[in-house]
Amino acid sequence: MYSIAIAAELVGVGIQTLRLYESRGLVDPARSTGGTRRYSDADVDVLRRVVALLAEGVNLAGARRIIQLEDDNHALRATLRRTRAIEHS
């Protein structure tokens, strides 16, 4: 788990930018008992994807939707693989 400062450094953006991404629903970091944001490796991966999409000219709303669709696609492919494995056993 990473603090907001470390996550920002890993991704190459400012702390305020991470807070903006959170407010726009792009990432939802865990919180410590004291309320401190704690970013996981998965959160950092999502943030890197957001930064890459923004660099390609996608706006924040578009980046959020693309990430949602990519997550949905990944889940559907996993379900399809499990279904095919059951059918072939």
C-alpha positions as CSV (number, residue, x, y, z in Angstrom):
1,M,0.0,0.0,0.0
2,Y,1.2,3.5,-0.9
3,S,0.6,6.9,0.6
4,I,-0.8,9.5,-1.8
5,A,2.6,11.2,-2.1
6,I,4.3,7.9,-3.1
7,A,1.4,7.0,-5.5
8,A,1.7,10.4,-7.1
9,E,5.4,10.0,-7.6
10,L,5.0,6.5,-9.0
11,V,2.4,7.8,-11.6
12,G,4.2,11.1,-12.3
13,V,1.4,13.5,-11.3
14,G,0.7,15.7,-8.4
15,I,-1.2,14.9,-5.2
16,Q,-4.0,17.3,-6.1
17,T,-4.3,15.4,-9.5
18,L,-4.8,12.1,-7.6
19,R,-7.5,13.8,-5.5
20,L,-9.2,15.0,-8.7
21,Y,-9.1,11.5,-10.2
22,E,-10.6,10.1,-7.0
23,S,-13.4,12.8,-7.0
24,R,-14.2,11.9,-10.7
25,G,-14.5,8.2,-9.8
26,L,-11.4,7.0,-11.6
27,V,-9.9,5.4,-8.5
28,D,-11.1,4.6,-5.0
29,P,-8.2,4.1,-2.7
30,A,-8.6,2.3,0.6
31,R,-8.4,4.3,3.8
32,S,-6.5,3.7,7.0
33,T,-8.4,3.9,10.3
34,G,-7.3,7.5,10.5
35,G,-8.7,8.3,7.0
36,T,-5.4,8.4,5.1
37,R,-5.6,7.3,1.5
38,R,-3.8,4.0,0.8
39,Y,-3.2,3.1,-2.8
40,S,-2.7,-0.5,-3.9
41,D,-0.6,-1.8,-6.8
42,A,-3.9,-2.1,-8.7
43,D,-4.8,1.5,-8.0
44,V,-1.4,2.6,-9.3
45,D,-2.0,0.5,-12.5
46,V,-5.3,2.3,-13.0
47,L,-3.8,5.6,-12.4
48,R,-1.0,4.9,-15.0
49,R,-3.7,3.9,-17.5
50,V,-5.6,7.2,-16.8
51,V,-2.4,9.2,-17.4
52,A,-1.8,7.3,-20.7
53,L,-5.3,7.9,-21.9
54,L,-5.1,11.6,-21.0
55,A,-1.8,11.8,-23.0
56,E,-3.7,10.4,-26.0
57,G,-6.2,13.2,-25.7
58,V,-9.1,11.4,-23.9
59,N,-10.8,13.5,-21.3
60,L,-11.5,12.3,-17.7
61,A,-15.0,11.2,-18.4
62,G,-13.9,9.3,-21.4
63,A,-11.0,7.7,-19.4
64,R,-13.4,6.6,-16.7
65,R,-15.7,5.0,-19.3
66,I,-12.8,3.3,-21.2
67,I,-11.4,1.8,-17.9
68,Q,-14.9,0.6,-17.0
69,L,-15.3,-1.1,-20.4
70,E,-11.9,-2.7,-20.1
71,D,-12.7,-4.0,-16.7
72,D,-16.0,-5.4,-18.0
73,N,-14.3,-7.0,-21.0
74,H,-11.8,-8.6,-18.7
75,A,-14.5,-10.0,-16.5
76,L,-16.5,-11.3,-19.4
77,R,-13.5,-13.0,-20.9
78,A,-12.7,-14.7,-17.6
79,T,-16.3,-16.0,-17.4
80,L,-16.1,-17.2,-21.0
81,R,-12.9,-19.1,-20.2
82,R,-14.5,-20.8,-17.2
83,T,-17.6,-21.7,-19.1
84,R,-15.6,-23.3,-21.9
85,A,-13.5,-25.2,-19.4
86,I,-16.6,-26.6,-17.8
87,E,-18.1,-27.6,-21.2
88,H,-14.9,-29.4,-22.2
89,S,-14.5,-31.4,-18.9
